[in-house]
Amino acid sequence: MSFSTLAFLGPTELIIILVLVVLIFGVGKLPDVAKQLGTSIKVFKKEMEDLSDGKSLDDGSVSDQQSEPRDVTRDGTAS
């Protein structure tokens, strides 16, 4: 969804979206959801800046080791 699409949302549509969000998350969880969303956006922007600066995304939290592919049988066991 681009910004030009958001420009066509009128007050009625925004109210409907707000009511749906309140129904889905509840009034008590809205501050937590908003905080998590803000944190996610902040981390995403930081990672995008790091990527454009040429910095590595590897901070040591993800293992660089790749496991060999395994064959899995129909009953879910690995061979």
Secondary structure, DSSP 4 states (H G I P E B T S, - for coil): --HHHHTT--HHHHHHHHHHHHHHH-TTTHHHHHHHHHHHHHHHHHHHHHHHTT--S--SSS----PPP--B-TTS-B-
